[in-house]
Amino acid sequence: MPKIKTHKATAKRFRVTSTGKIMRLKGPRSHLRRNKAKRVRRLFDRNIEVEAKGARERIARLAPYLK
């Protein structure tokens, strides 16, 4: 059975924790960042969990070796 190719853009955007959660960064982080509140800029630095079941399945299909 041949190896499955990883979708590189997906592999760069998502990380998997040791417990198996798929984590992602928040959306528009850099554009016009100086105008945003300090609290909002701080929230952009956190990883958040991908909660939708369909999104988790799609990410697992696009990046099968993301462990």
C-alpha positions as a Markdown table, in Angstrom:
| # | Residue | x | y | z |
|---|---|---|---|---|
| 1 | Met | 0.0 | 0.0 | 0.0 |
| 2 | Pro | 1.5 | 3.4 | -1.0 |
| 3 | Lys | 1.9 | 6.2 | 1.4 |
| 4 | Ile | -0.8 | 8.9 | 1.5 |
| 5 | Lys | 0.4 | 12.4 | 0.6 |
| 6 | Thr | -0.1 | 15.1 | 3.3 |
| 7 | His | -1.8 | 18.4 | 2.4 |
| 8 | Lys | 1.0 | 20.7 | 3.4 |
| 9 | Ala | -1.1 | 23.8 | 4.1 |
| 10 | Thr | -3.2 | 21.7 | 6.5 |
| 11 | Ala | -0.1 | 20.3 | 8.3 |
| 12 | Lys | 1.2 | 23.9 | 8.8 |
| 13 | Arg | -2.0 | 25.2 | 10.3 |
| 14 | Phe | -2.9 | 22.5 | 12.8 |
| 15 | Arg | -1.1 | 20.8 | 15.7 |
| 16 | Val | -2.1 | 17.7 | 17.7 |
| 17 | Thr | -1.6 | 17.6 | 21.4 |
| 18 | Ser | -0.4 | 14.6 | 23.4 |
| 19 | Thr | -4.1 | 13.8 | 24.3 |
| 20 | Gly | -5.1 | 13.8 | 20.6 |
| 21 | Lys | -6.9 | 17.2 | 20.4 |
| 22 | Ile | -6.4 | 19.1 | 17.2 |
| 23 | Met | -5.4 | 22.7 | 17.9 |
| 24 | Arg | -5.5 | 25.8 | 15.6 |
| 25 | Leu | -4.7 | 29.5 | 15.7 |
| 26 | Lys | -7.3 | 32.2 | 15.4 |
| 27 | Gly | -8.1 | 34.0 | 12.2 |
| 28 | Pro | -6.8 | 37.4 | 11.0 |
| 29 | Arg | -3.8 | 37.8 | 13.3 |
| 30 | Ser | -1.5 | 40.3 | 11.5 |
| 31 | His | -3.5 | 42.7 | 9.4 |
| 32 | Leu | -4.1 | 46.0 | 11.1 |
| 33 | Arg | -3.0 | 44.6 | 14.4 |
| 34 | Arg | -2.0 | 47.9 | 15.9 |
| 35 | Asn | -5.6 | 49.1 | 15.9 |
| 36 | Lys | -6.9 | 46.2 | 17.8 |
| 37 | Ala | -7.2 | 46.2 | 21.6 |
| 38 | Lys | -4.4 | 44.7 | 23.6 |
| 39 | Arg | -6.7 | 42.0 | 25.0 |
| 40 | Val | -7.8 | 41.0 | 21.5 |
| 41 | Arg | -4.1 | 40.8 | 20.4 |
| 42 | Arg | -3.3 | 38.6 | 23.4 |
| 43 | Leu | -6.2 | 36.3 | 22.5 |
| 44 | Phe | -4.8 | 35.8 | 19.0 |
| 45 | Asp | -1.7 | 34.1 | 20.5 |
| 46 | Arg | -3.6 | 31.2 | 22.0 |
| 47 | Asn | -4.3 | 27.9 | 20.3 |
| 48 | Ile | -7.9 | 26.8 | 20.4 |
| 49 | Glu | -9.4 | 23.4 | 19.9 |
| 50 | Val | -11.1 | 22.3 | 16.7 |
| 51 | Glu | -14.5 | 21.2 | 18.1 |
| 52 | Ala | -16.6 | 20.4 | 15.0 |
| 53 | Lys | -16.6 | 16.6 | 14.3 |
| 54 | Gly | -16.7 | 17.1 | 10.5 |
| 55 | Ala | -13.7 | 19.5 | 10.6 |
| 56 | Arg | -11.7 | 17.0 | 12.7 |
| 57 | Glu | -12.4 | 14.3 | 10.2 |
| 58 | Arg | -11.5 | 16.5 | 7.3 |
| 59 | Ile | -8.2 | 17.5 | 8.9 |
| 60 | Ala | -7.4 | 13.8 | 9.6 |
| 61 | Arg | -8.0 | 13.0 | 6.0 |
| 62 | Leu | -5.9 | 15.8 | 4.7 |
| 63 | Ala | -3.0 | 15.3 | 7.1 |
| 64 | Pro | -3.0 | 11.6 | 8.0 |
| 65 | Tyr | 0.5 | 11.7 | 9.7 |
| 66 | Leu | -0.2 | 14.7 | 11.8 |
| 67 | Lys | 0.6 | 13.0 | 15.1 |
